[in-house]
Structure formats: C-alpha cells, structure tokens
Amino acid sequence: MVSDRHLSIIRERKKKIESNCIFEINLCKYCYKRNFGKKNHSVARHFTNIHVQSASRGICFICKNFFHEKFPKIIDNIKSQLSEFTDYRPNIEIGTILNYQFYENEDFLRSMFQIRGKPNIKYEINSLIRKMIENHTGCKIDHVNPEVKFELVVQGDLSYSINSINKEFYWLGRYRKFRRGIPQKNRTKGENTANSVFDEKEYKCRNQSIESFIKDIMSQTYNINSLKISWTGGEDKNSLVMGKGRPFLIKSNSNSYCSNKNYKDIFTSNGIEIEFERIGHKGVVSIHRYKQLVRILLKLEKKIDDTTDLAEKVSGLVGDVRFRVKNKTVTRRIYEAKIISIRDKDVELLLNMDNGVPIKQFIGGKDPIEPCISEVLNMRCECIYFDIIEFT
Ligand SMILES: [Zn+2]
C-alpha cells in the first residue's frame, strides 16, 4: 500500500523533473533506426528529461553525421576504383575500422536506454556499403576468397581512407607458333650471348620467346610488370603450335588495375599469336589437363616394307603411358594413334593424347617410359619434329 508520504515524494519528483530543462539527444535517421526502430524514446535521469530524436538537422550523437556526409563519397570512391575493371567483375570484400569514439557513443546511449541485441554501427556501415556496391557494380561479396579487398578506416574527426588490397588475378592465355625455332621460355642468362653485330631489333627478334612476348604484352598493354606464368606443358623449340593454342596461366597481384580494351584481342609478333582472357580463381583448376592432337615426323633406322605390321604396332600405342617425374610415376593416356604417311624412312604419325607426355622421351629418349615408340617398333627412331595440331 502506497502511503501518503510515498505519494508526496513521487509528486515532488515529478514536479522537479517537469521544472528541469529537457536534454535532447540528436541522432541521424540511421543511428536512430538502428537503436530504437520506429518508437519515440525518452528517459528521466537525475531529474532531467532525456529525449532522443531523429533529426535531419544537428549533429548525430553517435556517428557525428558520418552516414549523411561521408557515406556517399565513400561509395563513389569504391565504385570508381572498381570501374577500372571493364571486362570483369572481381569478387570483393569490404571491411571497416572505426575509431573507438563511435563505439563509445553508441555504448553510452545503449546503456542509458538499456538497448541490447541490436547490430552496432560498424555492422550497419559494412552492410550498407556492401549492399550498395553490389547493386551499383555487379561485383559479388566474397568473404572467404575475395580478389579485391577494401578496408575503410574512419578517424574520430570523420576523416577516412580506403585501402584496397588485391589478391592474385588470373589470365588464361593461349599461344600459337607458326614458325619453327621459337623457344617457350627465355634463355637463361649464361646462354644469352649478346652479339654486337646484330642491331637491337634483330637481336630481340632472334631471342624472342613465348615468355618474352607475354611479358612485353602484359607490361605494355596491361601495365603489369610483376607476374608469374604457369605453363601447361611445353613443346620443342622447333614444334609448331596450332589450333586453339596451348593454354597457360598468368598470375599477378599487381595493384595497377588494367584497362582491358584489348580484351580477347590477338597479339601477333614474328610467327607468334597470343590471346588473353581474364578468369576468376575458380577457372584456374580446370586448365591444366586437356587433350592434344600431335603430329610426329619420325625417321626410322631402316625402311619398312611391311606397312600393315607397322600400322598395327602404331595403333597398339593406344592406352596408358607411364613415366617418372621427380620420383613419382605419372600416368597419361593415348586415345588414338595412326600413321598419316610413309615416305621411305620417314613416317608421319598422328596421336590424340593427354597433355604432359614428354614426346621426345616417348619416341625414344634415354629416360624410361612405357610404352616407348622405338621399343614398340623395335628399331631406333629419330624425331625430326613434332607439332601440336589442336587442343581439346
Ligand atoms: Zn548517426
């Protein structure tokens, strides 16, 4: 039962509160909605009415008007960084580091109004930026394996910076060789004997490799100077490479965003053709295994009269091929093997096979391989050349 004395204390207190000034806390619409939803809130503390209001004017108690003043500029900044990807939408991640004052302001308000279990300011900033960037750019958010990561750092005075960190980017390249004598890789330094008789152009032409041409293109067209090439096998310097071209992979974590106006353009130089295409990290796995159609010109030790027997032996090459690489047995497969032509001691073969089989070794090298053409034909065979006709 409430006594008269109690009632008078409550009445007294109410009078005091009413007579005291009202303390108003301004919040921007983001901070208000995040903490209070749609309800109006006020509490009485120490004879002061504290009233929270969602105000479009004034300074937000929590974010100091970060959402209204800085947010649009930040979105524009990230959008413009991503707009440099013209052909490709990288997967991205966006994170925020906030000055401690933002958390303190919000915690102060939450303890006063006993607000629990609501997302905090950092959560809201991150979700808003991610959603807007996804909608504006078409880039998908990927927390696990982003290709570009943005880190927004906001100071107490609302100054901010946006750092972007690129992970590795990938290009799928394909090269074709229409002239014999072009090596895949650059010569090692020891071999590279500069001869003063050549002028620079001639020297470059004589020393051009697939690797040097790739590096020239990446540097001159894409402005990428640091890169790593992963080959998917190789051929002889004197082999031609035709059809779709041999695939290779370029990895770079270069920070220079590239303008890809030459996307899927074909670059040609002196018997080499190269094309590039940007791929995501998921595409990388599948490019290392493929089949190739190989034409081999052999010179046999002696002329063969029984061509039927020879054809049978050649078709017997179909099946698994086993050889050792770094103390491991590797198995590849031959799907088709046939003779195209026989002229005296010269025999031309066509083989449909997995990539990765060392072809000169397969014809009759010193290192063990099973089967080996020289052994199957029971005579020494010399490889005049082999060409890669197509990649499937
Ligand atoms: Zn605010």
Boltz pocket constraint, residues with backbone or C-beta under 6 A from the ligand:
constraints:
  - pocket:
      binder: B
      contacts: [[A, 27], [A, 28], [A, 29], [A, 30], [A, 31], [A, 32], [A, 60], [A, 61], [A, 62], [A, 63], [A, 64], [A, 65], [A, 66], [A, 67]]
      max_distance: 6.0
